[in-house]
Amino acid sequence: MSPDRRKTPKPGHRVPARGGAAATDRMLRTLLRRRKKSLDIADVTVTDRPQVRRAVLAAALGNMMEWFDFGVYAYMAVTLGKVFFPASSPGAQVISAFATFAAAFLVRPLGGLVFGPLGDRIGRQRVLAATMIMMAVSTFAVGFLPVYSTAGFLAPVLLIICRLVQGFSTGGEYAGATTYIAEYAPDTRRGFLGSWLDFGTFVGYALGSGLVTVLTALLGTGGMTDWGWRLPFLVAGPLGLIGLYMRMRLEETPAFRAQTEAARARASGAAAGSAAGSGSGEEQVEQARQSGHGRLKEIFTRHWHAVLICMGLVVVYNVTSYMVTSYLPTYMTETLDKDATTAQLLILGTMVLVALTITVVGRSSDLWGRRPMFMAGSAALIALAYPSMLLVRAGGALLPAFGCLILGLLLVCFAGTAAATLPALFPTRLRYGALSVSYNISVSLFGGTTPLAVSALLETTGDAMVPAYYLMAAGVIGLVSAFFLHETAGKPLRGSGPMVETHEEARVLVADSRTEAGRRARDIWLRLRHPGHRHHDDH
């Protein structure tokens, strides 16, 4: 091309760089290519719908059995107090029965310390099968215990032992079940599928409390005290066998399998490096972490903020849950002198309401987010706990039913959201252990002790509105915790890749990721090469 035909640069057009500038451009392009990270199709997990349904059903059944026992125990607290603590006054009998109920929660953190890290090492499915066996056997055994009139002091001791075994196994149950469902669920449906776990919770409670209500109506108070109290516990045996069968048929979660394969690959690489004489102290530390050493220390040093958020959310959920499910039946009969059958039917109706609405709340959390659901529920609990308890204290059945209805709707805000929110706080490698420890410490200190603490405070102060104050305090804790919660709805779990329902969704997700990565690389290039240039992100 002749010089006179050579194009002259347009105003604002940069002349191609030469020499050292060209080398800088090449280096910059290389760095941008490395930063231009996008998803590959292998990074996206396409879930198997039948396997997801089996996972949700098996996890929910275990939770149902756990809460079947809680429903039975809560509705028979007065009866069990007469059977196992007959020498005490009626008030002391109730407190003794709830103290035995709370004893199970004292060992829950120990169960979490054992089962949680174990689930991160050997797998979620194996641990969930073990917890199911322990729960079924210990609950079934209560139905065969001798009573105080025949065994004396040994009777309450054996009851406490059974409760301790139940609490120890439960320490790995809920955290494992939520982890299992969360790691199987597609990212956009984790709230809906996770809500079925707590659906099992309230169905189990309704079945347990409903069975006690029917037996009480058929046998009367005398018949229940003599021998009828054994029947609900004996039902746990067949339920446990069904749950164990379903859990033994489950496969390990995709997230755990991917994490295990990655850990094995790192271990193989570290072993090869050590054999070549190139092993480093950092590699040895990583191997130790992957093998399980120092997991608890890592949870409380590197993830302490997630632990605190988890504990706060668990407080508001479980205080509300145990107040409604475990304490209100006794509160209405012993403190408010309401008819036992009426009180039981009111709480049973509340549980049915929660079970009917919980999956709707779970689906809503997929659309609107977990954080708004927890914040709205906590604020409403602070505002409505006092008027709800005033309605519960009112005469007749209509106003107390309305008060229970409000408490049930407050409870479902947390119950329908928790199973999808809590596992997302922690990375895959530590998820089961971190959630087990955080959840069970919080439940032991504040949740499961709610009936005992409230009954003791009411006995001490004589103020019948103590339950309302307790709920309001829990609401404050929940509101603060939700304020610091990062939104996770629709996003992959920490340490895991995206999970979708169809191969078409996977292809669309990969294409969008590549487009977004290219846009980010372009924006970086423009900022570096043309500092004064304004593009669409600057507006």
KEVEXMAR-315070 format. One record per residue: residue in one letter; x, y, z of N, C-alpha, C in turn. Coordinates in steps of 0.05 Angstrom, whole numbers, plus 5000, padded with zeros to 4 digits. Layout:
residues N
AXYZXYZXYZ
...
END
This chain:
residues 539
M501749765000500050005000501850255000
S501250444983502850694981502350865005
P504351025011504051195035501751385034
D501151485009498951675007496251555012
R496151275009493551145012493251025041
R495351055056495250945084493151105100
K491450965114489351105129490551255153
T489551495156490451645179488651585203
P489751575227488151515250485851715255
K483551605262481351785268481751895296
P480552125301480752245327479752055349
G481252025370480451845392481251555387
H482251485363483051205357485951165365
R486550955380489150905390490750745368
V493150845362494950705343495850445355
P495750225339496649965350499449985363
A499649865386502149875401504349725387
R506849815391509149685379511149635401
G512949455396515249405414514349315441
G515249465462514549385490511649405496
A510149595483507249615488505849365477
A506749265454505549015443505948785462
A508348755474508848545493506948575517
T506548825526504748875548501848785541
D501048845517498348765508498048465508
R500148325499499948035498499847915526
M501448025544501347935572498547995584
L497448225578494848305589492648115578
R492848045552490847855541491047585554
T493547495560493947235573492647235601
L493147455616491947475643488947475642
L487847615622484947635620483747365613
R485147205595484146945589484046765613
R485946805631486046645655483746735675
R483146985674481047095692478247055680
K478146995654475546955641474446675648
K473646645673472746385682469746355676
S469046135665466246075660465745785666
L463145725669462445445675462845265651
D463645025657463644805637461344625643
I460444485623458044315626458544105648
A461144025652461743825672461443945701
D461444215703461144335729458344345739
V456444295721453544315728452444035733
T451143995756449943735762446943745754
V446143545738443343515731442143305750
T440243385766439143205787437442995774
D437242765788435542545780432942565796
R430742625783428242675797427342445815
P427342195806426541975824428241955848
Q430941995845432741985868432242215887
V431642455876431042685893428542625910
R426442515897424042445912424542245934
R426142035928426841845949428341975971
A430242145965431842285985430042456004
V428242605992426542776008424642606025
L423542386014421742216029423142076052
A425541976047426941826068427842016091
A428742256084429542456104427142546120
A424942606106422542696120421442486139
L421542236131420542016147422041996174
G424642026173426242026197425542256215
N425142496204424342716220421542686231
M419842556215417042506225417142326249
M418842116249418941936271420042076296
E422042246293423142396315420942566328
W419342706312417342876323414842736331
F414442496321412242326332412842276362
D415242216368416042176396415642436412
F416442666401416142916415413142986420
G411542936400408642986403407442806425
V408242556425407242376445408142466473
Y410642536475411742606502410542866512
A410243066493409043326502406143296511
Y404643136496401743106503401342926528
M403342766535403142586558404942676581
A405842926581407643016602406342986629
V403743056631402343036657402142736665
T401342566646401042286651403742156659
L405842216644408442106650409442196677
G408742446684409542546711408242386733
K405742306729404342136749405441856750
V406241746727407241476725410041446736
F411841636730414641606737415441786760
F413841986768414542156790412142196809
P410941986819408442006834408642136861
A411042146872411442246899411442556900
S411542686877411742976876408943096875
S408943366879406443516876405743536846
P403243596838402643616810404443806795
G405044046806406844226792409644116789
A410643986810413243866809413343626790
Q411143486787411043266768411343366739
V410043586733410243696706413143796701
I414343926721417044026718418943786715
S418543576730420243336728419943206701
A417543186691417143076664418543236643
F418343506645419643676625422643676629
A423543636653426443616658427543366644
T426043146645426742896631426742946601
F424743096592424543176564426943336556
A427743526573430043696566432743546568
A432843326584435343176586436343086560
A434543016542435342926515436843146500
F436243396506437443616492440243676503
L440843586527443443636538445643466524
V444843236513446843076499446743106469
R444943276459444843326430447343436419
P448643636433451243726422453343506420
L453243326440455143106439454642926415
G452042876409451342726385452142876360
G451843136360452743296337455743286333
L457243296356460143276354461143006343
V459542796348460342536338459342486310
F456742526305455542456279456242666258
G456442926265456943126245459543086230
P461843096243464343046229464542776217
L463142576229463142306217461742316190
G459542466189458042486164459642626142
D461442806150463242946131465442756121
R466042546137468242376129467242126114
I465241986125464441736113461941756096
G460541986098458242016081455642066097
R453842216085451342286098449442046102
Q449341876081447341656081447841456103
R450341386108451041186129450241296157
V450941546162450341656188447341676192
L445841756172442941776174441641506180
A442741296169441741026175442240956204
A444641026214445240966242443541116261
T442941376256441241536274438441426274
M437541336251434841216250434540976268
I436540796268436440566284436340636314
M438040826322438140906350435541036359
M434441206342431941336349429641136353
A429440946334427240756335427440576360
V429840476365430240286387429640426414
S430740666418430440806444427540886449
T426140976427423341046431421640806436
F422140596421420640336425421040226453
A423440266464424040156491422440286513
V421640546509420140686529417540536535
G416340416514413840276518414040036536
F416439936542416839696558417939766586
L418240016592419540086618417640026641
P418839946664417239906689416440186700
V414240196715413340446726414440476754
Y414040706766415140766793414040576814
S411540506811410240336832411440056833
T412739966811413839696811416939696812
A418239906802421139916801422340136818
G420740306830421740516846423440716831
F425740796843427440996831428640916805
L428740656800429840556775428140636751
A425540666754423740736732424440996719
P424641226734425341476721428241466710
V430041316723432741296713432741166685
L431240956682431140826655429841006635
L427841156643426541356625428641556615
I430241656634432241856627434341736608
I435041486613437041356595435941336567
C433441256564432241246537432141526524
R431541726540431441996529434242086521
L436342006536439042086529439841956503
V439141706499439741576473438341706450
Q435741776455434241926434435642186428
G436442336448437742596444440442566429
F441942366436444542316423444142266393
S442242096387441842026358440642266344
T438942416357437742656344439842866338
G442042856353444243046348445343036320
G445042806307445942786279443742756260
E441242766269438942716251438142956235
Y437343176248436243406233438343526215
A440743566225442943686209443543516185
G443643246190444243066168441943066147
A439443066156437243066137437143316121
T437543556134437543806118439843806099
T442143716107444443706090443943526066
Y442743296071442243106050440343216029
I438143336038436243446019437443686004
A438843866018440044096006442044015984
E443543805989445543725969444343565946
Y441843495947440543365925438743555910
A437843765922435843935910437044125889
P435544175867436344385848436444655862
D438144825853438545085866435945255867
T434345235846431945395845429545285860
R429845035871427644905885428444815913
R430744915923431744815949429844885972
G428645115970426745185992424345015992
F423144965969420744795967421344505976
L423544385965424144115973425044096002
G426544286012427344286039424944306059
S422844446050420544486068419144216074
W419544016056418243756061419443616085
L421943686092423143576115421643656140
D421043916142419544016166416643956163
F415643896139412943786136412843526150
G414943356147415043106162415043156192
T416343366200416443436229413643476240
F412043636227409443706238407343486233
V407743336212406043096208406542896230
G409142856236409842676258408742766285
Y408943026290407843136315404843106315
A403543156292400643136292399742846296
L401242656284400542376287400842286317
G403142376329403542306357401542426375
S401042686372399142816389396242726384
G395642666358393042566351392542296363
L394542126363394241856375393741876404
V395242056418394742086447391942196452
T391042386436388442496439386242286437
V386542116416384541896412384641696435
L387041626443387241426465386141546491
T386541796496385541926520382441926520
A381341986496378441986494377241706497
L378641506488377641226489378141106517
L380441146528381241006553380741176578
G380541436575380241606598382941656611
T382941836630385441906644386541666660
G384741516673385541286688386841066671
G385541016649386640806631389340886619
M389741146613392241236602394441206624
T393741276649395741256670396440966676
D394540786675394940506681396740366660
W395940376635397440236614397340356586
G395440536582395140656555397440826546
W399040936565401241106557403340946541
R403440686544405540526530404940506499
L402440516491401740456464403040646443
P403040906448404241086427407241026423
F408640956444411540906441412040646426
L410240456429410640196415410240226384
V408840436376408440486347411140556334
A413040656349415640746338417140516326
G416740266335418140046324417639996294
P415139956286414539926257415440176240
L414940416251415840656237418840656232
G420340576252423240566250424140376229
L422840146227423639946207423140046178
I420840186175420240296149422340516141
G422940686160424840896155427640796149
L428440586164431140466160431240346132
Y429140206124429140076097429440286076
M428140516078428240726058431040856058
R432140896081434841026082437040836072
M436740586075438840396065438840386035
R436640466022436440455993437540715980
L438240915997439141175986442041155976
E442641335957445441365949446541615962
E449241645960450541875972449842125955
T450042365967449242605953451342675931
P450542805909452442885889454643075899
A453943255917455943445928458043295944
F457243105960459142955976460942785958
R459742655938461342495919463442665905
A462642905896464543075882466743175901
Q466043235926468043325945469943105951
T468942855954470642625960472542565937
E471542575913473342535890475542745888
A474742995893476743215893478843175915
A477943085938479843045960481742815954
R480742605941482442385934484442465913
A483642635894485442735874487642905886
R486943075906489043235919490843055935
A489742855948491442675964493342525946
S492442435922494142295904496342475894
G495642725888497642915879499742975901
A498743005926500543055948502442815952
A501342575950502942335953505142315932
A504342385907506342385885508442585889
G507642825899509643035905511542955927
S510442825947512242735969514142525960
A513142345943514942135932517142255916
A516642475903518642605886520442795903
G519842815929521442985946520643275946
S518243325936517343605934515043665952
G514443485971512243535990512743776007
S510743936013511044176029509444156054
G509944336073508344346097505444416092
E504944586072502244656065500644416055
E501944246039500544006030499843826053
Q501643796072501143626095498843736112
V498743996114496444116129493844066115
E493844096088491444046072490543756075
Q492443576074491743286078490543236105
A491643366125490543326152487743436154
R487243666141484543776142482543596127
Q483443486104481643316089481143056103
S482942966120482542716134480842756159
G480242996166478443046188479743176212
H482343196213483743306236483343616237
G482643716259482343996262479744116250
R477843946244475344046232473844226251
L473544146276472044306294473444576299
K476144566301477544816304477145006280
E477144886257476645046233473845166232
I471945016241469145116242468945366259
F470145356283469845586302471845806297
T473945766281475845976276475346116249
R474745956228474446066201471546116194
H469645986208466846016201465146096225
W466346246244464946316268462546496263
H462746666242460446846236458046686227
A458546476210456346306200455246146223
V456946066242455945916266454046086282
L454846346286453046516302450446576288
I450546626262448046666247446246416249
C447446186245445945936247444645906274
M446145946295445045916322442846116327
G443046356318440946556322438346476307
L438646386283436246296268434946056280
V436645876291435645636304434145706329
V435045916344433745996368430846086362
V430546266343427846366338425946146327
Y427045966311425445746300424645556322
N426545466338426045246357424645346382
V425145586391423645696414420645706406
T420045816383417345826374416145546371
S417645366359416645096355416044946381
Y417944956399417544806424415544946442
M415245206439413245346455410445246446
V410045236420407445166409406844866412
T408844706405408344416403408544276430
S410544356447411044206471410044336497
Y409844606497409044736522406144816523
L405044906501402345016502400244816512
P400344556504398344366515398344366545
T400644346557400844346587400144616598
Y400844836585400245106594397245146596
M395845056575392945096574391444926595
T392444686600391144516619391844576648
E394444616654395444646681395244926691
T395845126674395845406682393145546677
L391945486654389445626647386945456654
D387345206664385145026672383144976650
K384244956625382444886603382144586601
D380044496588379544216584381844096568
A382743856577385143736564384543666534
T382243566529381543496501381443736483
T380243956494380044206479382844316473
A384544316493387344416489388744246468
Q388443986470389843816451388843856423
L386243886419385143936393386044196381
L386344406398387244666389390044646377
I391844516392394644486383394744306359
L393144096359393143916336392244056311
G390144226313389244386291391444586281
T392944696300395244866293397344726277
M397944476285399944316271398944246242
V396444196240395344136213395544376195
L394944616207395244866192398144906182
V400044856200402844886193403644696171
A402744446174403444236153402244316126
L399844436126398544496100399844736087
T401144916102402245166090405245166088
I406544966099409444976100410844966073
T409744796055411044786028410545036012
V408345176017407745426004409845636013
V410545636039412645816049415345736037
G415945476035418445396023418745485994
R416545455978416645545951416945855950
S415645995968415846285969418646375975
S420146225991422846295997424646265973
D423946085954425446055929425046305912
L422646425914422046655897422946915910
W422446955935422947205949425547215965
G426646975971429146975986428746876015
R430846756026430746656054430746886074
R432447086068432847306087430247456092
P428747536072426247676077424247506093
M424147246089422347076104422947076133
F425547046140426347036168426047306181
M426647526167426347796179423447856183
A421647796164418847856168417647686190
G418447426191417347256213418247346240
S420847426243421847516269420547776278
A420247966259418848216266415948166274
A414647996260411847926267411647786294
L413647616300413647486326413847686349
I415547886346415848086366413248246370
A411948296348409448466349407048306358
L406848046351404347896355404447696378
A406747646390406947436411405047506434
Y405147756443403547836466400547816461
P399547946439396647916434395847626428
S397547466417396847186412396447036438
M398147086458397846956484395447056499
L394747306495392247416507389847266496
L389847206470387647056458387646776468
V389946646471390046376482388846366510
R389346576526388346576553385346636555
A384146726533381246796534379546546538
G377146596547375246376552374046266526
G372746046528371545916505373645776488
A372945726463374645596444375445756420
L373745956413374146106388376646286390
L376746456411379046636413381646486418
P381746286435384246126437385045996411
A383045906395383745796369384946006351
F383946246352385046466335387946526344
G388446526371391146566381393046356372
C392146096373393845876364394345896334
L392345996319392646036290394846236284
I394946456298396946656294399746536300
L399946396322402546276330403446066309
G401545916298402145726277403245856252
L402046086244402946226220405646356225
L406246436249408846546255410946316254
L410246086265412045856265412745766236
V410745766218411245666192413145846175
C413346096183415246276169418146166173
F418746056196421345946201421645656192
A419445506197419545216191419845166161
G418545336145418645286116421145386103
T422845526118425245656106427845536117
A427745426141430245356155431845136141
A430544936130431944706119433544786094
A432744996080434245096057436345306065
T435845436087437645666095440145566110
L439745386129441945316147444245166133
P443744966116445944826103447545006085
A446245216073447645386054449645576068
L449745576095451545746109454445636109
F454745376104457345246107458245106081
P460845076077461844936053461444646055
T461544506033460844226031462544056050
R465144116050467043946065466443946095
L465244166105464744186134461744206140
R460044176121457244256124455844086146
Y456043826144454643656164455643716192
G458243726196459343766222458744046233
A459144256216458644526226455744566232
L453944466216451044496221450244336245
S451344096249450643936272451344076298
V453844176299454744306323453244556329
S452944736309451544986312448644946320
Y447344766305444444716309443944606337
N445444406345444944266370445644426394
I447744586393448444756415446144956420
S445145076398442945266401440445136411
V439744906400437344766409437544686438
S439844586446440244496473439944716494
L441144946487441145176506438545326507
F437245346484434845526482432345396472
G432545196454430145086442428844876459
G430244656463429044426477428544486507
T429944686517429444756545427144956549
T425945036527423745226528421445146547
P420444896545418244826563419144836592
L421644736598422544736625423045026635
A424345186619424945466628422345626632
V420445606613418045756616416345666639
S416145406643414545306666415845386693
A418545376694419945466718419545766723
L419845926702419446216705416546286713
L414646136702411846186709411346106738
E412545886746412245796774413445996793
T415746116785417146306803415746576804
T415046686780413946956779410946966782
G409546756774406646756775405346916752
D406947016733406047176711405246986688
A402746976681401746796660402646876632
M403847116629404647216603407647156598
V408946996615411746926611412246806583
P410446636573410946526546411146736525
A409546956527409647166507412347316508
Y413347366532415947506535418147336523
Y417947076528420046896518420046886488
L417746886475417546896446418547156435
M418047376448418947636438421947656439
A423147546460426147546462427347376439
A426147156433427046986411426747136385
G424647286382424247446357426447646353
V427347776374429447976372432047836363
I432647606374435047456366434847376337
G432547286328432147206300432447436281
L431347676289431547906272434447996268
V435948006289438748076287440347876270
S439847626274441247416258440547436228
A437947476222437147496194438247746181
F438747956196439948206185442648146173
F444247976186446947916177447047666158
L444747556152444647326134444947406105
H446747276091447047316062445047156047
E443847276027441847136011443046895995
T441646665996442646425983440646305964
A438246425962436146305945437046305916
G436746075903437446055875440346035868
K442046025889444946015885446045745893
P448345655881449445405889450345405918
L450445165930451445145957454445215957
R455445305980458245365982459945115978
G461945135961463644915956462644715935
S460344775923459044595903458444755878
G458244605856457444725831454444755829
P453444885808450544915805449144645801
M446644635810444944405807442344485793
V441644345771439244405756437644155752
E435244185740433443955737433643825710
T434443975689434543855662437143925649
H437843765628440243815612439944085597
E437544155589437244405575437844645594
E437044625619437744835638440744855642
A442044625642445044625645446344765621
R445444715597446544845573446045145573
V443645225581443145515583444845645604
L445245505627446845625648449745655640
V450845455625453545475616453845695595
A451945725577452045935557451946205570
D450146245589449946505603452546555618
S453746355630456246395645458446485626
R458646365603460746445584460246735574
T457746805570457147075562457947275583
E457247205608457947385631460947405635
A462347175632465247185635466547355613
G465547335589466647505567466147795572
R463747865583463148145589465048255611
R465548085631467348175652470148225642
A471048035624473748075613473948325596
R471848375581471848615564471848865581
D470348875603470249105620473049155633
I474348935641476948965652478949085632
W478748975607480549075586480049375581
L477549455579476949735575478049915597
R477749825622478649985644481750015644
L483049795637486049805637487149955613
R486049915589487150035565486150305560
H483650365570482450625565481350735591
P483050825609482150905636479951125635
G480051295615478051515614475551445599
H475451195588473151115572470851045590
R468451145584466051085599464450875583
H463750655597462150445584459650395600
H458050205592455350175603455350125633
D457449995644457549935673458050175689
D459150395676459750635691457350815695
H455250765679452850935681451050845703
END
